[in-house]
Amino acid sequence: MRVFSSGLPVATFGVKSLACRASTLSRGTTLEVGGFTAEIALTLRFRQEVLAGVSPLPSAGKTIAFGGTNYRVLSWAATPGGAEYVAHLGNVNA
């Protein structure tokens, strides 16, 4: 797994490498996405300043690579206060 000099792991969206924090605490939780049920495989949290200059931002249905695996974004939302963004990711083929 790639990491930045800060020690944070790297997620890739398009051609951008983004420092993030990963969590599997929500793994197995299901979300309804576009009328279909999808299971969360991984959650990534991105600091707002890391996303400066990223346009467009990731959104549901887009692909993010992390740890050598591609994931489909199930949901993308800012935390209260907007300091971070949270991406719930699922199987890219689901």
Helices and strands as residue ranges (DSSP letters): E 10-13, E 16-19, E 21-23, E 30-33, E 36-39, E 42-47, G 48-51, E 63-66, E 69-78, E 84-91
